[in-house]
Amino acid sequence: MTWTFAAPVALLCLSNIFMTFAWYGQLKYPGAPLWLLVPVCWGIAFFEYCLAVPANHIGHRVYSAAQLKTMQEVITLVVFAGFSVLYLGEPLRWNHGVSFGLLVLAAYFAFRKF
């Protein structure tokens, strides 16, 4: 039963790597034509869906939809932060850290039972 808790997290992490490359990877190629970028990015996004759909399907057995969405957003921020620095070479500033921290705080409240 433990895999039901862990599998969605692992699958969402992997899917977000694909999603981030699909959405933002093309920013390194500002001269590329849109007619080429759209199908390439769409092809990358296909693999994101192949991971995200099972993540949510399995995850909904143990997490609420709101918890899954909140988890996905926090994972997206972590993956994007690394991607932004390592791939795009864009530094993260203190205000980005504050905004990400507030979203993590939102996740805390989403998982807390009141």
Secondary structure, DSSP 8 states (H G I E B T S, - for coil): -HHHHHHHHHHHHHHHHHHHHHHHGGGG-TTS-HHHHHHHHHHHHHHHHHHHHHHHHHHTTTS-HHHHHHHHHHHHHHHHHHHHHHTS-----HHHHHHHHHHHHHHHHHH---
